[in-house]
Every structure is written in C-alpha cells, then in structure tokens.
Amino acid sequence: MDRITLTGVTAVGHHGVFDFERRDGQPFVVDAVLSMDFAKAAETDDLQYTAHYGEVAELITKHIEGEPLNLIEGLAVRIADGILANYPMVAAVDVTVHKPKAPIEVPFGDVTVSVHRGRS
C-alpha cells in the first residue's frame, strides 16, 4: 500500500478537561498517514485519483479549531473519520494528535494519542 504522510499540521484548539484549556486554547499538532493505491494517479498524473494533501491539511486544521472535546482521543477519531469520509480513495488512515502543552505537573516532551481507521 502506498502512503501520503503529513507531519506537523499545527493549529490552536480548545480541547481539554480543564476550564482554562477551553478558555485559553493551546497548540495541537497532527500527523496523518493516508494509505492508498497510487497506481491510477501515477499512470494518469491526475490529482483526482489521489488525496489532495493541501485539502487534507485544511480538514485537519478545521477539526483542531472546531468544537472542543474533553479528550484528544476523540479529536483523533474525528480527524480519521473525516479523512475517510472525504477521500474515498484512502483505504486506511493513521492519525496522531500531539498535545505538547498539556497541563502536566512534571517535565515532559510531548503527549500523543494515535488511531488507525480503515474501510470495512
């Protein structure tokens, strides 16, 4: 299976369980790996046979900036489901949501959740 990988799509969201997270917002970073067959796109050199990664990045940003959720697990699933719903040529998607400014009281580098979704 061929892949398109987007890393570091960043926007400010208001996700979290604490009031200050929802009020103030914070950066979220998303990586997505879209699995599909590139054969038709490569043969025809036509964008309609692949996923437009600029549009995918915009879709990810809209979800980050969209309706707040308590858990980034839900955000990851929303993004994965949105990609599959909008790009029928994508067979499966892996989404990782980073919350680098999570309110954790000990030193840490990053917090991530990852989901894998595919077509049945």
GINOR-V454810 format. One record per residue. RES is the residue in three letters. SS is DSSP state (~ for helix, > for strand, _ for the rest). PHI is phi as a letter, one per 30 degrees, with the letter a starting at -180 (* if undefined). D_CENTER is the distance of its C-alpha to the mean C-alpha in whole Angstrom. Layout:
res->(RES	RES)
ss->(SS	SS)
phi->(PHI	PHI)
d_center->(D_CENTER	D_CENTER)
This chain:
res->(MET	ASP	ARG	ILE	THR	LEU	THR	GLY	VAL	THR	ALA	VAL	GLY	HIS	HIS	GLY	VAL	PHE	ASP	PHE	GLU	ARG	ARG	ASP	GLY	GLN	PRO	PHE	VAL	VAL	ASP	ALA	VAL	LEU	SER	MET	ASP	PHE	ALA	LYS	ALA	ALA	GLU	THR	ASP	ASP	LEU	GLN	TYR	THR	ALA	HIS	TYR	GLY	GLU	VAL	ALA	GLU	LEU	ILE	THR	LYS	HIS	ILE	GLU	GLY	GLU	PRO	LEU	ASN	LEU	ILE	GLU	GLY	LEU	ALA	VAL	ARG	ILE	ALA	ASP	GLY	ILE	LEU	ALA	ASN	TYR	PRO	MET	VAL	ALA	ALA	VAL	ASP	VAL	THR	VAL	HIS	LYS	PRO	LYS	ALA	PRO	ILE	GLU	VAL	PRO	PHE	GLY	ASP	VAL	THR	VAL	SER	VAL	HIS	ARG	GLY	ARG	SER)
ss->(_	>	>	>	>	>	>	>	>	>	>	>	>	_	_	_	_	_	~	~	~	~	~	~	_	>	>	>	>	>	>	>	>	>	>	>	_	_	~	~	~	~	~	~	_	_	~	~	~	_	_	_	~	~	~	~	~	~	~	~	~	~	~	~	~	_	_	_	_	_	_	~	~	~	~	~	~	~	~	~	~	~	~	~	~	~	_	_	_	_	_	>	>	>	>	>	>	>	_	_	_	_	_	_	_	_	_	_	_	_	_	>	>	>	>	>	>	>	_	_)
phi->(*	d	b	c	c	c	b	i	d	b	a	c	b	b	d	k	c	c	e	d	d	d	d	d	i	a	d	b	b	b	c	b	b	c	c	a	c	d	e	d	d	d	d	c	h	b	e	d	c	b	c	d	d	d	d	d	d	d	d	e	d	d	d	d	d	d	e	d	b	d	c	d	e	d	d	d	d	e	d	d	d	d	d	d	d	c	b	d	d	d	d	a	b	c	b	c	c	c	b	d	c	e	d	c	d	c	e	a	c	a	b	b	b	b	b	b	b	b	d	d)
d_center->(20	18	15	13	11	9	9	10	8	10	11	13	13	15	14	17	20	22	24	23	20	19	22	21	18	16	13	10	8	5	6	5	9	10	14	16	20	21	25	25	23	25	28	28	26	24	21	21	21	17	14	14	12	13	12	9	8	10	8	5	8	10	8	8	12	13	15	15	14	16	14	11	11	11	8	6	8	8	5	6	10	9	8	11	13	13	14	17	17	14	16	13	9	8	5	6	6	10	12	15	17	17	21	23	26	26	25	22	20	16	15	12	11	9	9	11	12	14	17	20)
